[in-house]
Amino acid sequence: MSAKLRRNIPFISFILALLIVSGCVPARKYEELAERREDCESRNQELREENESLFTQNNELTNLRDQLEQQLEQLKKDTTETGVRQRRLQSNYDRLAKTYEILLDQNDRLMEGKELETSQILKQLQETQEDLQKREDELRRAVTQMEEKEKNLNALNDRLQQSANELSEKEQRVNELESIIARQDSTVQALRRSVSKALLGFEGQGLTVEIKNGKVYVSMEERLLFATGSTRVDPTGVSALNELAKVLEKNPDINILIEGHTDDVPFRPGSQIKDNWDLSVLRATSIVRILLDNSNINPQRLTVAGRGEHMPLDPAKTPEARQKNRRTEIILTPKLDSLFQIMEMYE
């Protein structure tokens, strides 16, 4: 309880006594006393709250004081330890300063006695630096050369890669060409077998079937097809050509070239046939008509040529050689469209 509250206790007691005897006090006086009582109670409440607040503040200040005292003790302790460390450091510093002075004195004496040695060391150092600079220049040149070589190597690698790609493309092209050629060879072989089988009955009568340069050559001597100097095909020749037409009709991918050949004996002046050129072409044309009349061969597959006497099998001037040269050759060639397309693709 605060001192202020204790001083107001007698007054409060007096008011209470007045209240006890208020039965004989006039109403006005009673009201005044009641008002004073209320004021006293209100004042008393304020004093009570003030007392509690002061009590709380007192506790807080007490705690703060205790904390400050603890901090003060810690500071005293830290100050003592700091003083000890400072004295220790001062002692170490003094020893180091003394050692430094000794070393400095020794260094001065060494410098006085080592001037020549120092000069030599500086000279060697300079020479070393010059040598180092020289080596650095050489290294820089070597690096430049290496970079240039690396650049050339990269360019060479690029060319090699390009060459490898081109080689790969060429290998692919070669493989495709070989595949097509193999198919063509297979086609030619099968065609030769078919033609030989169809014309088997005419072998020994001046007919041969062979493969040359990837083509099937059906060679018919004059005696199988024509009379001497004639362009009309004999019945035996017609039969042979009809059998051949059956085979050619079943092979629509085969181009057909009919070449007429003669010997070197000239025609007499005034003859209906002008010369051996004329005879060779007319005979080839006669064979074409027979092939077309007895089959459904597309005329676009057929080509007629007359060689006259200019491609003899035997250049001798004997009757046997001239008989051998009088012939008609039917040259069968597989279409090479796929081969040409691949070749154009890689050009």
C-alpha positions in Angstrom: 0.0 0.0 0.0 1.4 3.4 -1.0 2.0 6.3 1.5 -0.5 8.5 -0.2 -3.3 5.9 0.4 -2.3 5.5 4.1 -2.6 9.3 4.5 -6.2 9.2 3.2 -7.4 6.4 5.6 -8.5 8.8 8.5 -10.5 10.8 6.1 -12.2 7.8 4.7 -13.0 6.6 8.3 -14.5 10.0 9.0 -16.7 9.8 6.0 -17.9 6.4 7.0 -18.8 7.7 10.5 -20.8 10.4 9.0 -22.6 7.9 6.9 -23.5 6.0 10.0 -25.2 9.0 11.7 -26.6 10.2 8.4 -30.1 9.3 9.6 -30.2 12.6 11.5 -28.5 14.6 8.8 -30.5 16.7 6.3 -30.9 15.3 2.8 -28.7 18.0 1.2 -25.9 17.2 3.5 -26.3 13.5 2.7 -26.1 14.1 -1.0 -22.9 16.1 -0.5 -21.5 13.4 1.6 -22.4 10.8 -1.0 -20.7 12.8 -3.7 -17.6 13.0 -1.6 -17.8 9.4 -1.0 -17.9 8.6 -4.7 -15.0 11.0 -5.3 -13.1 9.2 -2.6 -13.8 5.8 -4.1 -12.8 7.0 -7.6 -9.7 8.5 -6.2 -9.0 5.4 -4.2 -9.4 3.3 -7.4 -7.0 5.6 -9.3 -4.5 5.4 -6.5 -4.9 1.6 -6.5 -4.2 1.4 -10.2 -1.3 3.8 -9.9 0.1 1.7 -7.1 -0.1 -1.4 -9.2 1.6 0.4 -12.1 4.3 1.7 -9.9 4.8 -1.8 -8.5 5.1 -3.2 -12.0 7.6 -0.5 -12.9 9.5 -1.2 -9.8 9.8 -4.9 -10.7 10.9 -4.1 -14.2 13.5 -1.6 -12.9 14.8 -4.1 -10.4 15.2 -6.7 -13.2 16.9 -4.1 -15.4 19.2 -3.2 -12.6 20.1 -6.9 -12.1 20.8 -7.3 -15.8 23.0 -4.2 -15.8 24.9 -5.4 -12.8 25.5 -8.7 -14.6 26.7 -6.9 -17.7 28.9 -4.7 -15.5 30.5 -7.8 -14.0 31.0 -9.3 -17.4 32.6 -6.1 -18.7 34.9 -6.0 -15.7 35.9 -9.6 -16.4 36.3 -8.9 -20.1 38.4 -5.8 -19.3 40.7 -7.8 -17.1 41.1 -10.5 -19.8 41.7 -7.8 -22.5 44.3 -6.2 -20.3 46.1 -9.5 -19.9 46.0 -10.1 -23.7 47.1 -6.5 -24.3 50.1 -7.0 -22.0 50.9 -10.3 -23.6 50.7 -8.8 -27.1 52.8 -5.8 -26.0 55.4 -8.2 -24.8 55.3 -10.2 -28.1 55.5 -6.9 -30.0 58.5 -5.8 -28.1 60.3 -9.1 -28.8 59.4 -8.9 -32.5 60.6 -5.3 -32.7 63.9 -6.3 -31.2 64.2 -9.3 -33.5 63.4 -7.0 -36.4 66.1 -4.6 -35.5 68.6 -7.5 -35.2 67.6 -8.8 -38.6 67.7 -5.4 -40.1 71.2 -4.9 -38.8 72.2 -8.3 -40.2 70.6 -7.5 -43.5 72.6 -4.2 -43.7 75.8 -6.1 -43.1 74.9 -8.7 -45.7 74.0 -6.1 -48.2 77.4 -4.4 -47.7 79.3 -7.6 -48.2 77.1 -9.0 -51.0 77.0 -6.1 -53.5 79.1 -8.0 -56.0 77.1 -11.2 -55.6 73.9 -9.2 -55.9 75.2 -7.6 -59.1 75.9 -11.1 -60.5 72.5 -12.3 -59.5 70.9 -9.3 -61.1 72.9 -10.0 -64.3 71.8 -13.6 -64.3 68.3 -12.6 -63.6 68.4 -10.2 -66.6 69.9 -12.9 -68.8 67.2 -15.3 -67.5 64.5 -12.8 -68.3 65.9 -12.2 -71.8 66.1 -16.0 -72.4 62.6 -16.3 -71.1 61.4 -13.6 -73.4 63.1 -15.3 -76.3 61.5 -18.6 -75.4 58.1 -16.8 -75.0 58.5 -15.4 -78.5 59.4 -18.8 -79.8 56.4 -20.3 -78.0 54.2 -17.6 -79.5 55.4 -18.3 -83.0 55.0 -22.0 -82.3 51.4 -21.4 -81.1 50.7 -19.4 -84.2 52.1 -22.1 -86.4 50.2 -24.7 -84.5 47.0 -22.7 -84.9 47.7 -22.3 -88.6 48.3 -26.1 -88.9 45.2 -26.8 -86.9 43.3 -24.5 -89.3 44.7 -26.4 -92.2 44.0 -29.7 -90.5 40.4 -28.6 -90.0 40.1 -27.6 -93.6 41.7 -30.9 -94.6 39.2 -32.8 -92.3 36.4 -30.9 -94.0 37.7 -31.9 -97.4 38.1 -35.5 -96.2 34.6 -35.5 -94.8 33.3 -34.0 -98.1 35.3 -36.6 -100.0 34.0 -39.4 -97.7 30.5 -38.2 -98.4 31.1 -38.0 -102.1 32.7 -41.5 -101.9 29.7 -42.8 -100.0 27.4 -41.3 -102.7 29.5 -42.8 -105.4 29.5 -46.2 -103.7 25.8 -45.9 -103.4 25.6 -45.0 -107.1 28.0 -47.9 -108.0 25.9 -50.3 -105.9 22.7 -49.2 -107.7 24.4 -49.4 -111.0 25.8 -52.8 -110.3 22.3 -53.9 -109.1 20.8 -52.6 -112.3 23.6 -54.1 -114.4 23.1 -57.4 -112.6 19.4 -57.3 -113.4 20.2 -56.4 -117.0 22.6 -59.3 -117.2 20.1 -61.6 -115.7 17.5 -60.3 -118.2 19.9 -60.8 -121.1 20.8 -64.3 -120.0 17.1 -65.2 -119.7 16.4 -63.6 -123.0 19.2 -65.6 -124.7 17.9 -68.8 -123.2 14.4 -68.0 -124.4 15.6 -67.1 -127.9 17.8 -70.1 -128.2 15.0 -72.4 -127.1 12.6 -70.8 -129.5 15.1 -71.0 -132.4 16.5 -74.4 -131.4 15.2 -76.0 -134.6 17.1 -73.6 -136.8 20.5 -74.1 -135.4 22.9 -75.5 -138.0 21.0 -73.7 -140.7 23.0 -70.5 -140.4 21.6 -69.1 -137.1 23.5 -68.3 -134.0 22.5 -66.7 -130.7 25.2 -65.2 -128.5 25.7 -62.4 -125.9 28.1 -59.6 -126.7 28.5 -56.3 -124.7 25.4 -57.0 -122.6 23.3 -57.6 -125.7 21.8 -60.7 -127.3 22.9 -61.0 -131.0 20.7 -63.2 -133.2 22.7 -63.6 -136.4 21.1 -65.2 -139.4 23.1 -66.0 -142.5 21.8 -65.1 -146.0 21.0 -68.7 -146.8 18.5 -68.9 -144.0 16.6 -65.7 -145.1 17.2 -64.6 -148.6 18.2 -65.8 -152.1 21.3 -64.1 -153.5 20.6 -60.4 -154.2 17.0 -60.7 -153.1 15.0 -58.8 -150.3 12.2 -61.4 -150.1 12.4 -63.6 -147.0 12.3 -67.4 -147.6 9.6 -69.5 -145.9 12.2 -71.0 -143.6 13.4 -67.6 -142.6 9.8 -66.5 -142.0 9.2 -69.5 -139.7 12.4 -68.5 -137.7 11.3 -64.9 -137.5 7.8 -65.8 -136.3 9.2 -67.9 -133.5 11.5 -65.0 -132.6 8.5 -62.6 -132.6 6.7 -64.7 -130.0 9.7 -64.3 -127.7 10.0 -60.6 -128.3 6.3 -60.1 -127.8 6.6 -61.6 -124.3 9.5 -59.2 -123.4 8.2 -55.7 -123.9 11.3 -54.1 -122.1 13.6 -55.2 -124.9 14.6 -52.8 -127.7 15.2 -54.4 -131.1 17.7 -53.4 -133.7 17.7 -55.1 -137.2 21.0 -54.6 -139.0 21.5 -55.8 -142.6 25.0 -56.7 -143.8 26.3 -57.6 -147.3 29.6 -58.6 -148.9 31.7 -56.3 -150.9 30.6 -57.4 -154.4 29.1 -54.4 -156.2 25.8 -54.5 -158.1 25.7 -54.3 -161.9 24.7 -50.9 -163.3 21.0 -50.6 -164.1 19.9 -53.0 -161.4 16.8 -52.2 -159.4 18.8 -52.2 -156.2 21.4 -49.4 -156.4 24.1 -50.8 -154.1 25.0 -52.8 -151.0 23.7 -50.0 -148.8 20.3 -50.2 -150.4 20.3 -54.0 -150.2 21.2 -54.1 -146.5 18.5 -51.6 -145.6 15.8 -53.3 -147.7 16.5 -56.7 -146.2 16.3 -55.2 -142.6 13.0 -53.6 -143.6 11.6 -56.9 -144.9 12.4 -58.6 -141.6 10.7 -55.8 -139.6 7.5 -56.2 -141.6 7.4 -59.9 -140.8 8.0 -59.3 -137.1 5.2 -56.7 -137.0 2.8 -58.7 -139.2 2.9 -61.7 -137.0 2.9 -60.2 -133.5 1.8 -57.3 -131.3 5.2 -55.9 -130.9 5.2 -52.1 -130.4 6.8 -50.6 -133.5 8.5 -48.0 -131.3 10.8 -50.8 -130.0 12.1 -51.5 -133.5 15.0 -49.8 -135.3 16.2 -50.6 -138.9 19.8 -50.1 -140.0 21.8 -51.0 -143.1 25.6 -51.5 -142.7 26.3 -52.6 -146.3 29.7 -54.2 -146.7 31.4 -52.0 -144.1 31.3 -54.2 -141.0 32.5 -57.6 -142.3 33.0 -60.6 -140.0 35.9 -61.7 -142.3 37.7 -59.1 -144.5 39.2 -61.8 -146.8 38.2 -61.8 -150.5 37.3 -65.5 -150.6 33.9 -66.9 -151.3 33.7 -68.4 -147.8 34.4 -65.0 -146.2 31.9 -63.2 -148.4 29.2 -65.8 -147.5 29.9 -65.3 -143.8 29.6 -61.5 -144.2 26.2 -61.7 -145.9 24.0 -61.8 -142.8 21.3 -60.1 -140.8 21.8 -59.4 -137.1 18.9 -58.8 -134.8 20.3 -57.1 -131.7 18.2 -57.3 -128.5 19.0 -54.7 -125.9 17.3 -54.3 -122.5 16.0 -50.8 -121.8 18.4 -48.9 -119.7 16.1 -46.1 -118.5 16.7 -46.9 -114.8 20.5 -46.8 -115.4 20.3 -43.5 -117.3 18.1 -42.0 -114.5 20.7 -42.9 -111.9 23.5 -41.5 -114.0 21.6 -38.2 -114.5 20.8 -38.1 -110.8 24.5 -38.0 -109.9 25.8 -35.7 -112.6 
